[in-house]
Amino acid sequence: MQYKTTQIHLKIDWSEMDLFGHVNNVAYFKYIQAARVNYCESVGINTFDAAIKQSFAVANSTCDFKQPLYYPEAISVSTTIEWIKNSSFKLIHTIYNSKNNLAATASDVIVLFDYATHLKINISERIKANMQQI
């Protein structure tokens, strides 16, 4: 099955560099977070309305660093789904530098969650349909 892919473009900030002159590993997780939120919003998962108590929670997040990133590069992060279960799904992210070289691969396991009841919830058919590449 083919799933929807999204892509975001980000500019590396000077403050994200470390003592050794490359982007600190923590910044990669900021890029992954931006891609995760972008993907969820694109398929209809609430990320911004506090009155709606249903959104998502991150169950797991990993990153494999392939090569360093440097200021003042611009990067792109592509995101797609690896699998979908009843209440969770796995996102795969690829981070490319400004020369389109792979800088990192990452993944997130996301659980849909009701923050009012503190329980996981099933992914609706509408959201599943939005995740599928038509």
Secondary structure as the mmCIF struct_conf table of DSSP 4:
data_model
#
loop_
_struct_conf.conf_type_id
_struct_conf.id
_struct_conf.beg_label_comp_id
_struct_conf.beg_label_asym_id
_struct_conf.beg_label_seq_id
_struct_conf.end_label_comp_id
_struct_conf.end_label_asym_id
_struct_conf.end_label_seq_id
STRN STRN1 TYR A 3 TYR A 3
STRN STRN2 THR A 6 LYS A 11
HELX_LH_PP_P HELX_LH_PP_P1 ILE A 12 ASP A 13
HELX_RH_3T_P HELX_RH_3T_P1 TRP A 14 GLU A 16
STRN STRN3 MET A 17 MET A 17
TURN_TY1_P TURN_TY1_P1 LEU A 19 PHE A 20
BEND BEND1 GLY A 21 HIS A 22
STRN STRN4 VAL A 23 VAL A 23
HELX_RH_AL_P HELX_RH_AL_P1 ASN A 25 VAL A 43
TURN_TY1_P TURN_TY1_P2 GLY A 44 GLY A 44
BEND BEND2 THR A 47 PHE A 48
TURN_TY1_P TURN_TY1_P3 ALA A 50 ALA A 51
BEND BEND3 ILE A 52 ILE A 52
STRN STRN5 GLN A 54 PHE A 65
BEND BEND4 GLN A 67 GLN A 67
TURN_TY1_P TURN_TY1_P4 TYR A 71 PRO A 72
STRN STRN6 ALA A 74 ILE A 84
BEND BEND5 ASN A 86 SER A 87
STRN STRN7 SER A 88 TYR A 96
TURN_TY1_P TURN_TY1_P5 SER A 98 LYS A 99
BEND BEND6 ASN A 100 ASN A 100
STRN STRN8 LEU A 102 ASP A 114
TURN_TY1_P TURN_TY1_P6 TYR A 115 HIS A 118
STRN STRN9 LEU A 119 LYS A 120
HELX_LH_PP_P HELX_LH_PP_P2 ASN A 122 SER A 124
HELX_RH_AL_P HELX_RH_AL_P2 GLU A 125 MET A 131
STRN STRN10 GLN A 132 GLN A 132
#
